[in-house]
């Protein structure tokens, strides 16, 4: 049987934000569309546009630390 190699990697947390075409940060409306996968409704307070996104933004993402 082959041995599985496990490697620990240093990561850095980043906050990921979603922005409208007009440049304003999109705000989560607190509701979602029940489809598969679900879509989360975000709204632009500047221009009024609504976007259906795959995650609730802002959210944390982890990226490998550069040496």
Backbone as a printed PyTorch tensor [residue, N CA C, xyz], in Angstrom:
tensor([[[  0.8440,  -1.1770,   0.0000],
         [  0.0000,   0.0000,   0.0000],
         [  0.8960,   1.2480,   0.0000]],

        [[  0.5280,   2.2590,  -0.8080],
         [  1.3140,   3.4890,  -0.9260],
         [  1.1470,   4.3440,   0.3250]],

        [[  2.2120,   4.9960,   0.7230],
         [  2.1880,   5.8940,   1.8810],
         [  1.7420,   7.2770,   1.4310]],

        [[  0.8000,   7.8550,   2.1590],
         [  0.3360,   9.2090,   1.8630],
         [  1.2150,  10.1990,   2.6060]],

        [[  1.6780,  11.2020,   1.9020],
         [  2.5220,  12.2290,   2.5060],
         [  1.6430,  13.3980,   2.9310]],

        [[  1.7370,  13.8010,   4.1920],
         [  1.0060,  14.9390,   4.7330],
         [  2.0010,  16.0670,   4.9630]],

        [[  1.6950,  17.2560,   4.4300],
         [  2.6010,  18.3990,   4.5480],
         [  1.8270,  19.5780,   5.1330]],

        [[  2.3710,  20.1960,   6.1850],
         [  1.7820,  21.4120,   6.7430],
         [  2.3240,  22.6190,   5.9890]],

        [[  1.4220,  23.5330,   5.6410],
         [  1.7870,  24.7130,   4.8700],
         [  1.3180,  25.9590,   5.6230]],

        [[  2.1750,  26.9660,   5.7360],
         [  1.7880,  28.2240,   6.3770],
         [  0.8200,  28.9770,   5.4660]],

        [[ -0.2620,  29.5030,   6.0550],
         [ -1.2510,  30.2530,   5.2890],
         [ -1.5010,  31.6090,   5.9320]],

        [[ -2.0540,  32.5130,   5.1310],
         [ -2.3690,  33.8660,   5.5790],
         [ -3.8600,  34.1100,   5.3210]],

        [[ -4.5960,  34.6440,   6.3180],
         [ -6.0160,  34.9480,   6.0760],
         [ -6.1760,  36.2760,   5.3350]],

        [[ -7.1100,  36.3220,   4.4040],
         [ -7.4730,  37.5410,   3.6900],
         [ -8.9820,  37.7050,   3.7690]],

        [[ -9.4460,  38.9410,   3.7620],
         [-10.8780,  39.1840,   3.6820],
         [-11.2220,  39.4620,   2.2240]],

        [[-12.1470,  38.6930,   1.6900],
         [-12.5700,  38.8370,   0.3070],
         [-13.8780,  39.6290,   0.2870]],

        [[-13.9250,  40.6950,  -0.5170],
         [-15.1080,  41.5470,  -0.6170],
         [-15.5970,  41.5640,  -2.0560]],

        [[-16.9070,  41.7660,  -2.2430],
         [-17.5020,  41.8410,  -3.5790],
         [-17.8730,  43.2960,  -3.8630]],

        [[-17.5810,  43.7340,  -5.0820],
         [-17.8570,  45.1190,  -5.4700],
         [-18.7400,  45.1700,  -6.7100]],

        [[-19.6150,  46.1560,  -6.7380],
         [-20.4940,  46.4230,  -7.8680],
         [-19.6810,  47.0400,  -9.0120]],

        [[-20.2490,  47.0520, -10.2080],
         [-19.6100,  47.7010, -11.3610],
         [-19.3650,  49.1800, -11.1010]],

        [[-20.2020,  49.8130, -10.2520],
         [-20.0540,  51.2410,  -9.9700],
         [-18.9480,  51.5180,  -8.9490]],

        [[-18.3730,  50.4670,  -8.3500],
         [-17.2720,  50.6300,  -7.4180],
         [-17.6500,  50.5110,  -5.9540]],

        [[-18.9310,  50.4610,  -5.6340],
         [-19.4000,  50.3600,  -4.2520],
         [-19.3600,  48.8960,  -3.7860]],

        [[-19.0250,  48.6980,  -2.5020],
         [-19.0260,  47.3430,  -1.9540],
         [-20.4580,  46.8170,  -1.8640]],

        [[-20.6610,  45.5710,  -2.2840],
         [-21.9750,  44.9490,  -2.2050],
         [-22.2440,  44.4860,  -0.7750]],

        [[-23.4890,  44.6290,  -0.3220],
         [-23.9070,  44.2370,   1.0200],
         [-24.8350,  43.0400,   0.9320]],

        [[-24.6140,  42.0550,   1.8050],
         [-25.4710,  40.8730,   1.8630],
         [-26.8290,  41.2700,   2.4190]],

        [[-27.8980,  40.8330,   1.7600],
         [-29.2630,  41.2000,   2.1480],
         [-29.8530,  40.2760,   3.2110]],

        [[-29.1750,  39.1810,   3.5580],
         [-29.6750,  38.2710,   4.5730],
         [-30.6000,  37.2040,   4.0320]],

        [[-30.6740,  37.0700,   2.7100],
         [-31.5290,  36.0420,   2.1240],
         [-30.7970,  35.3530,   0.9770]],

        [[-31.3580,  34.2220,   0.5770],
         [-30.7340,  33.4610,  -0.4980],
         [-31.7900,  32.8420,  -1.3890]],

        [[-31.3520,  32.4820,  -2.5960],
         [-32.2040,  31.7550,  -3.5300],
         [-31.9580,  30.2730,  -3.3040]],

        [[-33.0280,  29.5300,  -3.1190],
         [-32.9250,  28.1020,  -2.8210],
         [-32.7820,  27.2970,  -4.1090]],

        [[-31.6120,  27.3430,  -4.6790],
         [-31.3020,  26.5440,  -5.8560],
         [-30.0890,  25.6850,  -5.5030]],

        [[-29.6120,  24.9020,  -6.4270],
         [-28.4670,  24.0550,  -6.1430],
         [-27.3370,  24.3760,  -7.0990]],

        [[-26.2490,  25.0040,  -6.6520],
         [-25.9860,  25.4690,  -5.2870],
         [-26.7720,  26.7460,  -4.9680]],

        [[-26.9370,  27.0660,  -3.6760],
         [-27.6750,  28.2760,  -3.3100],
         [-26.9390,  29.5430,  -3.7440]],

        [[-27.6960,  30.6000,  -4.0090],
         [-27.1260,  31.9040,  -4.3520],
         [-27.5250,  32.9020,  -3.2790]],

        [[-26.5960,  33.7540,  -2.9070],
         [-26.8010,  34.7140,  -1.8230],
         [-27.0020,  36.1060,  -2.4200]],

        [[-28.0740,  36.7700,  -2.0060],
         [-28.4770,  38.0410,  -2.5970],
         [-27.7120,  39.1950,  -1.9370]],

        [[-27.0020,  39.9620,  -2.7710],
         [-26.2440,  41.1300,  -2.3300],
         [-26.8010,  42.3620,  -3.0470]],

        [[-26.6770,  43.5100,  -2.4140],
         [-27.2670,  44.7390,  -2.9430],
         [-26.2400,  45.8730,  -2.9060]],

        [[-26.2620,  46.7140,  -3.9410],
         [-25.4300,  47.9140,  -3.9830],
         [-26.2620,  49.0890,  -3.4740]],

        [[-25.7880,  49.7180,  -2.4140],
         [-26.5180,  50.8410,  -1.8320],
         [-26.3730,  52.1250,  -2.6560]],

        [[-25.3930,  52.1590,  -3.5540],
         [-25.1590,  53.3570,  -4.3650],
         [-26.0670,  53.3930,  -5.5960]],

        [[-26.0720,  52.3170,  -6.3870],
         [-26.8370,  52.3260,  -7.6480],
         [-28.0900,  51.4560,  -7.6060]],

        [[-28.2480,  50.6390,  -6.5530],
         [-29.4420,  49.8240,  -6.4120],
         [-29.3990,  48.4740,  -7.0980]],

        [[-28.2850,  48.1320,  -7.7300],
         [-28.1780,  46.8580,  -8.4390],
         [-28.1500,  45.6950,  -7.4510]],

        [[-28.7410,  44.5660,  -7.8360],
         [-28.7520,  43.3470,  -7.0300],
         [-27.9430,  42.2770,  -7.7380]],

        [[-27.1030,  41.5710,  -6.9860],
         [-26.2840,  40.4840,  -7.5300],
         [-26.5430,  39.2160,  -6.7230]],

        [[-26.5900,  38.0830,  -7.3970],
         [-26.7170,  36.7740,  -6.7560],
         [-25.3450,  36.1150,  -6.8040]],

        [[-24.7260,  35.9320,  -5.6400],
         [-23.3530,  35.4310,  -5.5690],
         [-23.2980,  34.0660,  -4.9090]],

        [[-22.2100,  33.3300,  -5.1650],
         [-22.0680,  31.9590,  -4.6660],
         [-21.6740,  31.8720,  -3.1990]],

        [[-21.2830,  33.0060,  -2.5740],
         [-20.8880,  33.0640,  -1.1640],
         [-21.4760,  34.3180,  -0.5410]],

        [[-21.4530,  34.3530,   0.7870],
         [-21.8020,  35.5710,   1.5090],
         [-20.5240,  36.3920,   1.6350]],

        [[-20.5640,  37.6130,   1.1110],
         [-19.4030,  38.5130,   1.1930],
         [-19.6870,  39.6280,   2.1740]],

        [[-18.6730,  40.1150,   2.9080],
         [-17.2840,  39.6750,   2.8600],
         [-17.1130,  38.3120,   3.5260]],

        [[-16.0400,  37.6120,   3.1480],
         [-15.7390,  36.3090,   3.7380],
         [-14.2210,  36.1660,   3.8690]],

        [[-13.8120,  35.2190,   4.6930],
         [-12.3880,  34.9540,   4.8560],
         [-11.9420,  33.8980,   3.8670]],

        [[-10.7780,  34.1250,   3.2680],
         [-10.1330,  33.1310,   2.4080],
         [ -8.7110,  32.9400,   2.9220]],

        [[ -8.1840,  31.7700,   2.7260],
         [ -6.8360,  31.4490,   3.1930],
         [ -5.9570,  31.1650,   1.9900]],

        [[ -4.7930,  31.8170,   1.9530],
         [ -3.8560,  31.6060,   0.8450],
         [ -2.5040,  31.2050,   1.4130]],

        [[ -1.8100,  30.3860,   0.6470],
         [ -0.4930,  29.9430,   1.0840],
         [  0.4590,  31.1260,   1.2060]],

        [[  1.2000,  31.1640,   2.2980],
         [  2.1630,  32.2470,   2.5460],
         [  3.3130,  32.1290,   1.5750]],

        [[  3.6540,  33.2380,   0.9260],
         [  4.7930,  33.2820,   0.0120],
         [  6.0680,  33.3780,   0.8230]],

        [[  7.0910,  32.7020,   0.3760],
         [  8.3730,  32.7130,   1.0990],
         [  9.1960,  33.9070,   0.7400]]])
